[in-house]
Amino acid sequence: MDFIELPSNKWHEFFDGFSEVMRGKLIELEVVGLDLGDQIQGRWLSVDGMTYEPAEDVLYVYTGPAESVDHAIWHPRQIFIELGPSGVSQVVVIDADDHKQFMRLRAPLELPATNPASQISQLR
């Protein structure tokens, strides 16, 4: 797995395009810092998108309407992405308070399609 640091002048563009790709994936949000310990903010929620707003200097993470957990990272200093076999698997942000914020991504478990007729015939 390789981490790549995103230059700050590309954050807005990257997350606007990345939001389209990541929709429907699941995300786990974890915040780590000496002053607050290790805290899970959300565990495997559906992702609606991420966006960086330069005027506010904040990275927003939006989850699905059922969970309705929005996460804001104010004043990010560095953003790294981890590339896995199927694309971006993790986004790591170091904020102004030296907290590390981990956003792990994965595809939801897909079950094989079933044929209702074959299920009924198996019951006979």
ABEGO torsion letter per residue (X at the ends): XBBBBBBAAAAAAAAAAAAAAABGBBBBBBBBBAAAEBBBABBGBBBAEBBBBAAAGBBBBBBBAAAGBBBBBBGBABBBBBBBAAEBABBBBBBAAGBBBBBBBBBBBBBBBBBAAAAAAAAX
